Amino acid sequence: MSARHEADTATTHRVLILGAGYAGTAAAIQCAARVGQRQDVEVTLVNAQERFTERLRLHMAATGQQLAELTVPELLKGTGARFVRGWVTAVDADARTVRIDDDRVLHYDTLVYGLGSVADTAAVPGVEDHAYTLNSAQDAEMLADRLARLGSGTVVVGGSGLTGVESAAEIAERHPELDVVLLGRYEPGAAMNAKARAYLQGALDRLGVRVLSGVEVVKVLPGAVEQAGGETIGADVVLWTSGTRVSPLAAAAGLTVDGHGRIATDAALRSVSHPEVYAVGDAAAIRQGYGVMHGTCQGGMPTGVHAAVSIVRSLEGRPPKPFRFGYYHTPVSLGRHDAVVQFTRPDDSPRRLHLTGRTAAWYKETVTASPWPTYGRMRKMPVSGAFWPRGGRFTRSGEAL
Ligand SMILES: Cc1cc2nc3c(=O)[nH]c(=O)nc-3n(C[C@H](O)[C@H](O)[C@H](O)COP(=O)(O)OP(=O)(O)OC[C@H]3O[C@@H](n4cnc5c(N)ncnc54)[C@H](O)[C@@H]3O)c2cc1C
C-alpha cells in the first residue's frame, strides 16, 4: 500500500473512477499525474477486468485476430492510482458509496462515472438469445470461434452503422467462404458525403457483402432474422451492432439521466443532480452547441481528461471550466487494407475532404493505435493529453459556471 493510501481517510479526498475504458482510463491517469505526490488525494480506478478492452478493435478480435495484451494495473504502476478489479453492482449517491460484486463497498468524495455503453440487445426480441455482440473481448472471441467453425453459411450483421460496416467488411475479408449480409434502416455510410459513401459501398461490394437497406428487423429467431412485413432471411450467425444502451446503475442511483439512461451533465461534466459525480464517455449525455454528443472514442478521451482537470482545479479551490469538443473525423475500416476517413465539421457533418484506400487504412490504424501510447505520455506529461479541437463557433454557448 502506498503512503497515499495509508493517509488518514478523514483528511483524504477519495476520487473513485468507474470503468477503465477510453474515457475512465484517461480520467484516472490524468488525475493521478496531476495530483502527483499529494498525500491527501486518493485515486482509484474500478473495472470489470484487468485487461484494457480496445473496443475499436473488437471487430478484428471477432475474426480471430490477436489483440495486444494491454493491462490497466501495469499502466497505473508508479502513478499512485490504485486499481480495483470488480463488477460494479450499485451506486449509492446519498451515502457516496459503490458496491462491487464481491460485496466490497468503496467510498468516494468525487465519483467519475465512465461505464460506457453496449449494443442494445433489448430493443428487438430474440437478439439477447440468438445474436452475438461486440460488447466485450469475450463476446468477440466467442464469435471468432463460431465463425472459424462454420465452414459455410450466412452471417447477418444487424445494424448498418459504422460498427456494422466495419464488422461486415472484416468478416467478409477474413472469411471469403461465408455469405455476409449487412442489414439496416439506413444505407451504409449515410452520414458521409456522396463520394465517401459511394467508395464505402463499392468496397463492401468488392468484399462480397450483400447490403440490404431500409430494413426494419423485428425479431431474431434461431437460424433467421425476421423483417417488418414478415419476410425472413436465413442466418447461421447473427451479429447485432444496432443501437447502444447504457448500464441502468446511474438511473437506479437517482442520478438525473436522459431518455437513454445517460447521466445528464452540466457544462463542466458534473451530474446536474449530484455535482460530486462527473460523467464521461458513452455513459454521459453531454450537451454542446450542436446537440448532445454521441458515443465515440475521439470525444470520450477528452471528457475523461476534462473531468480530471476539473477535479484537480476544485481541489485547489478553483472553479472548473466548461467542456468544449468538436468532432473532426470519422475513420472507418473496410478490412485490413482499405478504409474511408470522412473529415467532419465540429458538429459531425461531413466536409468535402475524405481519404480512401491504403492512405485511409494507414490513418485509421494510426488513430486506433493511439490511445495506449497517449496514456503513457500523459503519465509523465499530463498536459500532452489536453489537446483536442474545441469546436470553435459550434460550441461557443457562453454558458458560465
Ligand atoms: C467494434 C467497434 C468499433 C468502434 N470504432 C470506433 C471508432 O473507430 N472511433 C470511435 O471514436 N469510436 C468507435 N467505437 C465506439 C467506442 O468504442 C466507444 O465510444 C468508446 O469505447 C467509449 O468509451 P468509454 O470509456 O465511454 O466506454 P468503454 O470503452 O466501453 O469502457 C467502459 C468500461 O467500463 C467497464 N464496465 C462496464 N460496466 C461495468 C460494471 N458494471 N462494473 C465494472 N466495469 C464495468 C467495461 O468493461 C469497460 O472496460 C467503436 C465501438 C465498437 C464496438
The ligand as a Gaussian input file, in Angstrom:
#p B3LYP/6-31G(d) Opt

LIG

0 1
 C      -16.333000      -2.589000     -32.959000
 C      -16.361000      -1.150000     -32.524000
 C      -15.654000      -0.210000     -33.263000
 C      -15.646000       1.122000     -32.860000
 N      -14.927000       2.013000     -33.603000
 C      -14.852000       3.294000     -33.212000
 C      -14.029000       4.221000     -33.920000
 O      -13.410000       3.883000     -34.923000
 N      -13.937000       5.502000     -33.455000
 C      -14.605000       5.911000     -32.327000
 O      -14.454000       7.075000     -31.936000
 N      -15.414000       5.062000     -31.639000
 C      -15.542000       3.763000     -32.049000
 N      -16.334000       2.895000     -31.348000
 C      -17.061000       3.401000     -30.176000
 C      -16.105000       3.478000     -28.976000
 O      -15.537000       2.214000     -28.775000
 C      -16.845000       3.928000     -27.721000
 O      -17.461000       5.172000     -27.977000
 C      -15.846000       4.059000     -26.561000
 O      -15.324000       2.794000     -26.237000
 C      -16.495000       4.680000     -25.337000
 O      -15.548000       4.781000     -24.327000
 P      -15.992000       4.681000     -22.800000
 O      -14.737000       4.869000     -22.000000
 O      -17.148000       5.549000     -22.532000
 O      -16.538000       3.188000     -22.629000
 P      -15.816000       1.797000     -22.880000
 O      -14.616000       1.956000     -23.711000
 O      -16.895000       0.877000     -23.346000
 O      -15.361000       1.355000     -21.432000
 C      -16.253000       1.072000     -20.381000
 C      -15.513000       0.197000     -19.372000
 O      -16.356000       0.003000     -18.238000
 C      -16.377000      -1.386000     -17.901000
 N      -17.651000      -1.661000     -17.249000
 C      -18.897000      -1.529000     -17.766000
 N      -19.825000      -1.835000     -16.835000
 C      -19.136000      -2.173000     -15.713000
 C      -19.532000      -2.554000     -14.402000
 N      -20.815000      -2.640000     -14.032000
 N      -18.557000      -2.818000     -13.494000
 C      -17.239000      -2.705000     -13.822000
 N      -16.806000      -2.335000     -15.039000
 C      -17.752000      -2.078000     -15.973000
 C      -16.197000      -2.106000     -19.231000
 O      -15.721000      -3.402000     -19.016000
 C      -15.171000      -1.190000     -19.911000
 O      -13.859000      -1.540000     -19.556000
 C      -16.380000       1.545000     -31.712000
 C      -17.099000       0.606000     -30.973000
 C      -17.113000      -0.721000     -31.370000
 C      -17.892000      -1.728000     -30.550000

